[in-house]
Amino acid sequence: MALAATAAEAENYIQWLKQVFFIELTERALPNPFYIKYQNIQKGRIVMEFVTLNNGIKMPLEGFGVFQVPDPAQCEQAVLEAIESGYRLIDTAAAYMNEEAVGAAVKKCGVPREELFITTKLWVQDASFEGARKAIEASLNKLGLTYIDLYLIHQPMGDYIGAYRAMEEAYREGKLRAIGICNFYPHRLADLCETVEVIPAVNQVELHPFFQQEDALALMKEYGVIPEAWGPFAEGKHGIFSHPVLTEIGKKYGKSAAQVALRWNVQRGVVVIPKSVHKERMEQNMNIWDFRLSDEDMSEIAKLDIGHSEIVDHSDPGFVRMLHSMKIHE
Ligand SMILES: NC(=O)c1ccc[n+]([C@@H]2O[C@H](COP(=O)([O-])OP(=O)(O)OC[C@H]3O[C@@H](n4cnc5c(N)ncnc54)[C@H](OP(=O)(O)O)[C@@H]3O)[C@@H](O)[C@H]2O)c1
């Protein structure tokens, strides 16, 4: 079989390898020009897939988000339970005010540091060269880590080019294994990529069945930037957890609407970072690696796109002013 040109072909290639050789593809690279995908298989079961970022480092295709979990004890407990449930990527941010709690869980969890993938983000208040240098140190201290796996600019606001230069410096020093951005809509992404030396590895944007952003994904692909979905459940909007289309599709596979929504994103090459403070939901959300949506299912879900966010509007001056006014330190 020839090398795969698309994610779908790569998936077929895996199935073919399995049938022909009855092999388990553990940590094996799969051919794909967009991202090299790996699978982690335990006891014959896929437990996680990975993408390879444009600098060669491996990132799990699913992680755990801790936005809106400001209580330290609850956050620490949630991260410990998430790690127990199989999550290895944890997504926090300076602005979530819970980096210390994430760090405490990382220290306690018993999983070797190198198996974890810790992401945090630079807040708008620190969007300048000097601001970012200090913010990176502050995040390392709060997390209790010597390096951060992925460091993202949280919002395309303030002097983010200056901030990015400081991130490039810290990346070269080995304090950040990969650097990237969030919420960079296509024109901003193109501008950044045409300006900087280190092309961002990841762009974390809102991506779910009701806001699919196919054009933005095409541009990310052109620049070799991996898309990561924040709000993969649309933060519960549109009745996503009991949505009739997702529920019907799920019935065919014995899966919930939530699992279908996550599977749809990972199947199109998007990293997902669902948040939950309930262990049974964490486990449910992680249980998406043993089924595959058909092309027909993917097309049905494509029809749910409404083409805009109902959560935030980055083009709204009021929203921009609100983010600038939000201070997370003196
Ligand atoms: N870069 C950015 O600008 C940005 C913006 C927003 C979010 N993020 C990141 O993305 C992560 C995920 O996004 P999000 O937290 O905004 O929203 P989300 O993951 O789309 O939705 C979280 C909500 O879904 C509920 N939930 C989770 N699993 C469920 C299930 N299986 N069944 C029913 N309900 C379920 C959670 O409730 P319970 O917790 O009560 O279970 C919570 O209310 C964040 O935590 C954060 O790390 C980044």
The ligand as an SDF file (V2000), in Angstrom:
LIG
                    3D

 48 52  0  0  0  0  0  0  0  0999 V2000
   -7.6380   29.4140   24.6930 N   0  0  0  0  0  0  0  0  0  0  0  0
   -8.8240   29.8550   25.0340 C   0  0  0  0  0  0  0  0  0  0  0  0
   -9.1730   31.0180   24.7950 O   0  0  0  0  0  0  0  0  0  0  0  0
   -9.7700   28.9250   25.7230 C   0  0  0  0  0  0  0  0  0  0  0  0
  -11.1060   29.3000   25.9480 C   0  0  0  0  0  0  0  0  0  0  0  0
  -11.9500   28.4130   26.5950 C   0  0  0  0  0  0  0  0  0  0  0  0
  -11.4850   27.1660   26.9930 C   0  0  0  0  0  0  0  0  0  0  0  0
  -10.1740   26.8210   26.7900 N   0  0  0  0  0  0  0  0  0  0  0  0
   -9.6380   25.4870   27.1950 C   0  0  0  0  0  0  0  0  0  0  0  0
  -10.4940   24.4790   26.6400 O   0  0  0  0  0  0  0  0  0  0  0  0
  -10.9780   23.6370   27.6810 C   0  0  0  0  0  0  0  0  0  0  0  0
  -12.3460   23.0710   27.3420 C   0  0  0  0  0  0  0  0  0  0  0  0
  -13.2720   24.1090   27.0820 O   0  0  0  0  0  0  0  0  0  0  0  0
  -14.3720   24.5860   28.1260 P   0  0  0  0  0  0  0  0  0  0  0  0
  -14.0140   24.1420   29.5030 O   0  0  0  0  0  0  0  0  0  0  0  0
  -14.5530   26.0360   27.9200 O   0  0  0  0  0  0  0  0  0  0  0  0
  -15.7210   23.8830   27.6500 O   0  0  0  0  0  0  0  0  0  0  0  0
  -16.1540   22.4240   27.1650 P   0  0  0  0  0  0  0  0  0  0  0  0
  -15.0860   21.4500   27.4180 O   0  0  0  0  0  0  0  0  0  0  0  0
  -16.7220   22.5900   25.7960 O   0  0  0  0  0  0  0  0  0  0  0  0
  -17.4010   22.1280   28.1120 O   0  0  0  0  0  0  0  0  0  0  0  0
  -17.2380   21.9560   29.4880 C   0  0  0  0  0  0  0  0  0  0  0  0
  -18.6360   21.7190   30.0780 C   0  0  0  0  0  0  0  0  0  0  0  0
  -19.1630   20.4600   29.6480 O   0  0  0  0  0  0  0  0  0  0  0  0
  -19.5430   19.6760   30.7930 C   0  0  0  0  0  0  0  0  0  0  0  0
  -19.2380   18.2840   30.4380 N   0  0  0  0  0  0  0  0  0  0  0  0
  -18.0310   17.7470   30.1820 C   0  0  0  0  0  0  0  0  0  0  0  0
  -18.1420   16.4750   29.7920 N   0  0  0  0  0  0  0  0  0  0  0  0
  -19.4590   16.1740   29.8090 C   0  0  0  0  0  0  0  0  0  0  0  0
  -20.1980   14.9950   29.4940 C   0  0  0  0  0  0  0  0  0  0  0  0
  -19.6060   13.8970   29.0380 N   0  0  0  0  0  0  0  0  0  0  0  0
  -21.5410   15.0520   29.6110 N   0  0  0  0  0  0  0  0  0  0  0  0
  -22.1750   16.1650   30.0390 C   0  0  0  0  0  0  0  0  0  0  0  0
  -21.5210   17.3150   30.3660 N   0  0  0  0  0  0  0  0  0  0  0  0
  -20.1740   17.3150   30.2370 C   0  0  0  0  0  0  0  0  0  0  0  0
  -18.7180   20.2070   31.9350 C   0  0  0  0  0  0  0  0  0  0  0  0
  -19.4060   20.0400   33.1580 O   0  0  0  0  0  0  0  0  0  0  0  0
  -18.7470   19.4030   34.4800 P   0  0  0  0  0  0  0  0  0  0  0  0
  -17.3800   20.0250   34.6600 O   0  0  0  0  0  0  0  0  0  0  0  0
  -19.7210   19.7990   35.5540 O   0  0  0  0  0  0  0  0  0  0  0  0
  -18.6930   17.9330   34.2380 O   0  0  0  0  0  0  0  0  0  0  0  0
  -18.6180   21.7010   31.5890 C   0  0  0  0  0  0  0  0  0  0  0  0
  -19.7840   22.3690   32.0170 O   0  0  0  0  0  0  0  0  0  0  0  0
  -10.9540   24.5630   28.9070 C   0  0  0  0  0  0  0  0  0  0  0  0
  -11.0830   23.8770   30.1220 O   0  0  0  0  0  0  0  0  0  0  0  0
   -9.6410   25.2740   28.7050 C   0  0  0  0  0  0  0  0  0  0  0  0
   -8.5640   24.4450   29.1120 O   0  0  0  0  0  0  0  0  0  0  0  0
   -9.3160   27.6870   26.1630 C   0  0  0  0  0  0  0  0  0  0  0  0
  1  2  1  0
  2  3  2  0
  2  4  1  0
  4  5  1  0
  4 48  2  0
  5  6  2  0
  6  7  1  0
  7  8  2  0
  8  9  1  0
  8 48  1  0
  9 10  1  0
  9 46  1  0
 10 11  1  0
 11 12  1  0
 11 44  1  0
 12 13  1  0
 13 14  1  0
 14 15  2  0
 14 16  1  0
 14 17  1  0
 17 18  1  0
 18 19  2  0
 18 20  1  0
 18 21  1  0
 21 22  1  0
 22 23  1  0
 23 24  1  0
 23 42  1  0
 24 25  1  0
 25 26  1  0
 25 36  1  0
 26 27  1  0
 26 35  1  0
 27 28  2  0
 28 29  1  0
 29 30  1  0
 29 35  2  0
 30 31  1  0
 30 32  2  0
 32 33  1  0
 33 34  2  0
 34 35  1  0
 36 37  1  0
 36 42  1  0
 37 38  1  0
 38 39  2  0
 38 40  1  0
 38 41  1  0
 42 43  1  0
 44 45  1  0
 44 46  1  0
 46 47  1  0
M  CHG  2   8   1  16  -1
M  END
$$$$
